[in-house]
Amino acid sequence: MASNSRQVRTSLRVKVFYHEKCFDGASSAALFARFYRERIRNDVEFQFKGLLHRAGALFEDVDFNGDENAIVDFKYCSSPKITWWFDHHESAFLSPEDQEHFEQDQSNRKFYDPDFKSCTSFIAMIAQQRFGFDPSPVKDLVHWTDIIDGALYPDAKTAVEMKEPAMKLTMVIESAPDHGFVPTLIPLLAHKPLGEILEQPFVAPLLGPLMKRHELSIGILRERTECKDGTIFFDITDHDLEGYNKFVPYYLHPESIYSVGLSKSSFRVKVSVGSNPWAPQEPTVNLAKICERYGGGGHARVGAISFNVNQHALAIRASQEIVEELRSAVRQKK
């Protein structure tokens, strides 16, 4: 006699939240999932959801509906529903209370180290040292996340030409056409060579148009960027270019030390603050600290601030204040 009882789900559902539109974010999610399946539990179903820095609340507690919930390459969340956390950003905590919550955590499931170039390499180290994970099959992915997230290119020309598969994948991820694209890509990052991923039917058709868009953005930035007192400023909020290559300004102005740029998307106006990895003199200003004053954050050498789309004037004012602060710092060094 056939049973009418419902089939019971036996696999664990792990929801992985990652830094969206970011190669390191997607790679961190991929590496975490591989590590979890190999060293924690293999009868598991993964669900991936991107998180973006935006004005207002960054997290919705209702989204934390997995049997386990992990956040990688993104700010700390003190919700008891978060069971795993990895990050390497200097601005990892939204409040002193969040930092205290993390420091008191005894789960051995939440990890932080701002000295790592990428969150992917940080996860690989922790997973190997504390859980016996073998990261050698993903060493190419770890290598390239360090280069890309740590801006370890030999020169600006290399960073702008984007000849390597990892660099092309970065462009694709930063310009992801829909919210389902990167979650489909993530499982491949931990198991397939990067060049092979570029040949996938849902990836390959995007490359040609994106490279043309990249070339167009270089022309726009050439017209819009102004470098004065070692600091570049540009405003491209009238163009759909938030995913522009962040190294183009330094390619166009090798004499620069810092850059401040305004860009716009459907949900935010973004102030990007960066430093030239190949600057003629060492950047000394902590950009994460500057961005934190306006509700943003990042690393010592690169950061960003997100404003609501109806706060364009506030974004412009913040960018102007930051530009003047950086230019003043450069003048004082002369």
C-alpha positions as CSV (number, residue, x, y, z in Angstrom):
1,M,0.0,0.0,0.0
2,A,1.5,3.3,-1.0
3,S,2.2,5.8,1.7
4,N,0.7,9.3,1.6
5,S,3.1,10.7,4.2
6,R,5.3,13.5,3.1
7,Q,9.0,12.9,2.4
8,V,11.1,14.2,5.3
9,R,14.0,16.4,4.4
10,T,17.1,15.0,6.0
11,S,19.8,17.3,4.5
12,L,20.7,20.4,6.4
13,R,20.0,23.8,4.7
14,V,22.9,26.2,5.1
15,K,22.3,29.8,3.9
16,V,25.5,31.6,3.0
17,F,25.4,35.4,2.9
18,Y,28.3,37.0,0.9
19,H,29.5,40.4,-0.2
20,E,27.6,40.8,-3.5
21,K,29.2,42.2,-6.7
22,C,32.6,41.2,-5.4
23,F,34.9,38.5,-6.6
24,D,36.3,37.9,-3.1
25,G,32.7,37.7,-1.7
26,A,31.6,35.1,-4.2
27,S,34.9,33.2,-3.8
28,S,34.5,33.3,0.0
29,A,31.1,31.8,-0.3
30,A,32.4,29.1,-2.6
31,L,35.3,28.1,-0.4
32,F,33.2,28.1,2.7
33,A,30.6,25.8,1.1
34,R,33.4,23.4,0.0
35,F,35.0,23.4,3.4
36,Y,31.7,22.9,5.2
37,R,30.7,20.0,3.0
38,E,34.1,18.3,3.4
39,R,34.8,19.0,7.1
40,I,31.5,19.7,8.8
41,R,28.7,17.8,7.2
42,N,28.2,16.5,3.6
43,D,24.4,16.0,3.6
44,V,23.8,19.7,3.1
45,E,21.9,21.9,0.8
46,F,23.4,25.4,0.2
47,Q,21.6,28.6,-0.6
48,F,23.5,31.8,-1.5
49,K,22.4,35.3,-1.0
50,G,24.3,38.5,-1.7
51,L,24.6,41.4,0.7
52,L,25.3,45.0,-0.4
53,H,26.4,48.0,1.6
54,R,23.6,50.5,1.5
55,A,22.2,53.3,3.6
56,G,20.0,52.1,6.5
57,A,19.8,48.5,7.8
58,L,22.2,46.0,6.2
59,F,20.5,42.9,7.5
60,E,16.9,41.6,7.6
61,D,16.5,39.0,10.4
62,V,13.7,37.3,8.4
63,D,16.3,36.3,5.8
64,F,18.3,34.2,8.3
65,N,16.0,31.2,7.8
66,G,18.6,28.5,7.1
67,D,19.2,25.6,9.6
68,E,22.6,27.3,9.7
69,N,23.3,30.9,8.5
70,A,26.8,32.1,7.5
71,I,28.1,35.5,6.6
72,V,31.4,35.8,4.7
73,D,33.3,38.9,3.6
74,F,30.8,41.2,5.1
75,K,30.1,43.1,8.4
76,Y,29.3,41.4,11.6
77,C,25.8,40.6,12.7
78,S,25.0,39.8,16.3
79,S,21.8,37.9,15.5
80,P,21.7,34.5,17.3
81,K,20.7,33.0,14.0
82,I,24.1,33.6,12.5
83,T,26.2,30.5,13.2
84,W,29.3,31.3,11.1
85,W,31.1,34.5,10.3
86,F,34.4,35.3,8.5
87,D,35.6,38.8,7.6
88,H,38.8,40.8,6.9
89,H,37.6,44.4,6.6
90,E,38.9,46.9,9.0
91,S,35.3,48.3,9.3
92,A,33.8,45.0,10.2
93,F,31.6,46.1,13.1
94,L,28.6,48.4,12.9
95,S,28.9,49.3,16.5
96,P,31.1,48.8,19.6
97,E,28.3,46.5,20.9
98,D,28.7,44.3,17.9
99,Q,32.5,44.1,18.4
100,E,32.0,43.2,22.1
101,H,29.4,40.6,21.1
102,F,32.0,39.0,18.7
103,E,34.8,39.1,21.3
104,Q,32.6,37.3,23.8
105,D,31.6,34.6,21.3
106,Q,32.8,31.1,22.3
107,S,31.4,29.1,19.4
108,N,34.7,28.7,17.4
109,R,32.6,29.5,14.3
110,K,33.2,33.3,14.0
111,F,36.6,34.6,12.8
112,Y,38.1,38.0,12.0
113,D,41.5,39.2,10.9
114,P,41.9,42.5,9.0
115,D,45.5,41.7,8.1
116,F,44.4,39.3,5.3
117,K,44.4,40.5,1.7
118,S,41.2,38.5,1.0
119,C,38.5,36.9,3.0
120,T,38.9,33.8,0.8
121,S,42.5,33.3,1.9
122,F,41.5,33.9,5.5
123,I,38.8,31.2,5.3
124,A,41.3,28.8,3.7
125,M,43.8,29.3,6.5
126,I,41.2,28.9,9.3
127,A,39.6,25.9,7.7
128,Q,43.0,24.2,7.3
129,Q,44.4,25.0,10.7
130,R,41.3,24.5,12.9
131,F,39.2,22.0,10.9
132,G,41.8,20.0,8.9
133,F,40.5,21.2,5.5
134,D,42.9,20.8,2.5
135,P,42.9,24.1,0.5
136,S,45.3,22.8,-2.2
137,P,42.5,22.1,-4.8
138,V,41.5,25.7,-4.6
139,K,44.9,27.3,-4.4
140,D,44.4,29.2,-7.8
141,L,41.2,30.7,-6.5
142,V,42.9,31.8,-3.2
143,H,45.9,33.2,-5.2
144,W,43.7,35.4,-7.4
145,T,41.4,36.6,-4.6
146,D,44.5,37.9,-2.8
147,I,45.7,39.7,-6.0
148,I,42.4,41.2,-6.9
149,D,41.2,42.1,-3.4
150,G,44.6,43.2,-2.3
151,A,45.3,45.1,-5.5
152,L,48.6,43.2,-5.9
153,Y,48.9,43.7,-9.7
154,P,52.4,44.7,-10.9
155,D,51.1,47.9,-12.5
156,A,47.9,49.8,-13.5
157,K,48.1,48.6,-17.1
158,T,47.8,45.0,-16.0
159,A,44.8,45.8,-13.8
160,V,43.0,47.7,-16.5
161,E,43.7,45.2,-19.4
162,M,42.1,42.3,-17.5
163,K,43.7,39.5,-19.5
164,E,43.5,36.8,-16.8
165,P,40.4,34.7,-16.3
166,A,40.0,35.8,-12.7
167,M,40.0,39.4,-13.7
168,K,37.3,38.8,-16.4
169,L,35.3,36.9,-13.8
170,T,35.6,39.9,-11.5
171,M,34.2,42.1,-14.1
172,V,31.3,39.7,-14.7
173,I,30.5,39.4,-11.0
174,E,30.6,43.1,-10.4
175,S,28.2,43.6,-13.3
176,A,26.0,40.6,-12.6
177,P,22.9,40.8,-14.7
178,D,20.5,39.5,-12.1
179,H,20.3,38.3,-8.5
180,G,20.4,34.6,-9.6
181,F,23.6,34.9,-11.6
182,V,26.2,34.8,-8.9
183,P,24.5,32.1,-6.8
184,T,24.7,29.9,-9.9
185,L,28.3,30.8,-10.4
186,I,29.5,30.3,-6.8
187,P,29.4,26.5,-6.7
188,L,31.6,26.4,-9.9
189,L,34.3,28.7,-8.3
190,A,35.3,26.0,-5.8
191,H,35.4,23.1,-8.2
192,K,36.3,24.3,-11.7
193,P,39.3,26.1,-13.2
194,L,38.6,29.8,-13.6
195,G,39.2,29.7,-17.4
196,E,36.7,26.9,-17.7
197,I,34.0,28.9,-15.9
198,L,34.4,31.7,-18.4
199,E,33.3,29.2,-21.1
200,Q,30.1,28.3,-19.4
201,P,27.0,29.0,-21.6
202,F,25.6,31.5,-19.0
203,V,28.9,33.3,-18.7
204,A,30.6,33.4,-22.1
205,P,28.0,35.6,-23.9
206,L,28.5,38.4,-21.3
207,L,32.2,38.9,-21.8
208,G,32.1,40.8,-25.2
209,P,29.5,43.4,-24.2
210,L,31.2,43.9,-20.8
211,M,34.6,44.5,-22.4
212,K,33.0,47.1,-24.7
213,R,31.4,48.7,-21.7
214,H,34.8,48.7,-19.9
215,E,36.4,50.4,-22.9
216,L,33.6,53.0,-22.9
217,S,34.1,53.6,-19.2
218,I,37.8,54.4,-19.7
219,G,36.8,57.1,-22.2
220,I,34.2,58.6,-19.8
221,L,36.7,58.6,-16.8
222,R,39.4,60.2,-19.0
223,E,37.0,63.1,-19.5
224,R,35.7,63.2,-15.9
225,T,38.7,62.7,-13.7
226,E,40.7,65.6,-12.3
227,C,43.9,65.1,-10.4
228,K,45.0,67.9,-8.1
229,D,47.3,67.7,-5.1
230,G,47.7,64.0,-5.6
231,T,44.0,63.3,-5.3
232,I,41.6,62.4,-8.2
233,F,38.0,63.4,-8.1
234,F,35.2,62.3,-10.6
235,D,31.5,62.2,-10.8
236,I,29.8,59.7,-13.1
237,T,26.4,59.6,-11.5
238,D,24.8,60.4,-14.8
239,H,26.1,57.1,-16.3
240,D,25.3,53.5,-15.4
241,L,28.9,52.8,-14.4
242,E,28.9,51.8,-10.8
243,G,30.8,48.6,-11.7
244,Y,33.6,50.4,-13.4
245,N,37.2,49.1,-13.0
246,K,38.5,50.8,-9.9
247,F,42.0,51.0,-11.3
248,V,41.2,53.1,-14.3
249,P,41.7,56.4,-12.5
250,Y,45.2,55.4,-11.5
251,Y,46.0,54.2,-15.0
252,L,44.9,57.6,-16.3
253,H,46.7,59.6,-13.5
254,P,49.8,57.6,-12.4
255,E,50.9,60.7,-10.4
256,S,47.9,60.3,-8.1
257,I,47.9,59.0,-4.5
258,Y,44.2,59.0,-3.7
259,S,40.9,59.0,-5.6
260,V,37.3,59.9,-4.7
261,G,34.5,59.0,-7.1
262,L,30.8,59.4,-7.2
263,S,28.7,56.8,-8.9
264,K,25.0,55.8,-8.9
265,S,22.8,52.7,-9.1
266,S,19.1,52.0,-8.7
267,F,19.3,51.9,-4.9
268,R,22.2,54.1,-3.8
269,V,24.7,56.9,-4.6
270,K,28.1,55.6,-3.8
271,V,31.2,57.5,-2.8
272,S,34.3,55.3,-3.5
273,V,37.5,56.3,-1.8
274,G,40.7,54.6,-2.7
275,S,44.5,54.9,-2.9
276,N,46.8,54.3,-5.8
277,P,48.6,50.9,-5.3
278,W,51.5,52.3,-7.4
279,A,51.5,55.8,-6.0
280,P,54.7,57.9,-6.2
281,Q,54.6,58.3,-2.4
282,E,53.1,56.0,0.2
283,P,49.5,56.7,1.1
284,T,49.3,57.5,4.9
285,V,45.6,58.4,5.5
286,N,43.4,55.6,6.8
287,L,40.5,55.6,4.4
288,A,38.4,53.2,6.4
289,K,38.3,55.7,9.3
290,I,37.3,58.5,6.9
291,C,34.4,56.5,5.5
292,E,33.3,55.4,8.9
293,R,32.5,59.0,9.8
294,Y,29.9,59.0,7.0
295,G,28.4,55.6,7.8
296,G,30.7,53.7,5.4
297,G,33.9,51.7,5.9
298,G,36.4,49.4,4.3
299,H,40.1,48.9,4.5
300,A,42.9,51.4,5.3
301,R,43.7,51.7,1.6
302,V,40.2,51.5,0.1
303,G,36.7,52.3,1.4
304,A,33.2,53.4,0.4
305,I,30.1,55.1,1.6
306,S,26.5,54.4,0.5
307,F,23.8,57.0,0.4
308,N,20.1,56.6,-0.5
309,V,19.3,57.6,-4.0
310,N,17.4,60.6,-2.7
311,Q,20.5,61.8,-0.8
312,H,22.6,62.8,-3.8
313,A,23.3,66.2,-2.3
314,L,24.7,64.6,0.9
315,A,26.9,62.3,-1.2
316,I,28.3,65.2,-3.2
317,R,29.0,67.2,0.0
318,A,30.7,64.2,1.6
319,S,32.8,63.6,-1.5
320,Q,33.9,67.2,-1.6
321,E,34.8,67.2,2.1
322,I,36.9,64.0,1.7
323,V,38.6,65.3,-1.4
324,E,39.7,68.4,0.4
325,E,40.8,66.4,3.4
326,L,43.0,64.1,1.2
327,R,44.4,67.0,-0.8
328,S,45.3,68.9,2.4
329,A,47.0,65.8,3.7
330,V,49.1,65.5,0.5
331,R,50.0,69.3,0.6
332,Q,51.2,68.9,4.2
333,K,53.5,66.1,3.1
334,K,55.2,68.2,0.5
